[in-house]
Amino acid sequence: MRSGLAMLFFLCSHMDMDRIDTARVAETLLAAPGWARVGLTAPTSHMRVEAAFELARVIVESVGGSPEPAHIDQLGLSL
């Protein structure tokens, strides 16, 4: 399992980032997949963990970090 502290360290030590812009984080959270936002309140811990990692992935991607590769079982959706 990934460490939340490691993710926070990555966010805070990003080269181009002096501080976290709360407005940008809020906009990113609102644009995140709905299942991830709702998933934080799920009754099962595994769903809360998956939702938290998805939200963290979206935030890291928005600040210019390289996103982690999708899970091998994840289906790609064409737009």
N, C-alpha and C positions, 0 to 999 in steps of 0.2 A: 504494500500500500504506500502511496506517496505521502510525503510529509507536508502538512499544511504550512508548517514553518518554512520549509524549503521554497514553497511557492511564494510565500510572502517575501522571503529574502530576495527571490528573483525579481519580484515586482518593485521592491524598494531599491534594488541596486542596479536597475536598468540604466544603461549608459546615458540615454537621452532624457532621463526622467529625474528631475530634481525633487519633485513632490507629486503625490497622487492628486489629480484634479478631480474633486468630488463630483462635479457636474458631468464630466466625461464618464466616470464610473457609473453614475446613475443612468445616463443615457444608454450605456452599454448593457447594464442589467435589464433595462426595459426592452431593449432590442434582442435580448437573449431568448432562446427557445422557451415557450411557455411551460413545457413539461419540467424544465430545470428550475424555473422560478417556483412553481407549485411543488415540485419534488422536495424542496427543502423542508416542507412541513409534512411529508409523508410519514405514515406510522412505522414503516420498516426502515431500519438503519441502512440497509444496502441501497435503498432508493435515495435516501438523504445524501449518502456519500457520492453516488453517481451524479446527482444533481449538483452538489457542491463542486465536483471536479469539472463538470460541464460549464458552470458559471465561471470558474477560475480560468478555464481554457478560453472562454469568450473574452474575458478581461485581458488576459495576456496577449491574445491576438490583437485586441484593439490598441494596446500600447506599443505594438510593433514587434512583439516577441514572436519567435518562430513557433507556430502551433505544433503540437505533438501529432504524429501520424494517427490517422483514424484506426480504430480497432480492426483487426483482420476480418471480423464477422460483420462489420458495418457496411451496409449497402449504400452505394452512391446514388444520389437522386439527381436526375438531369433537370435543368431549369428551362 
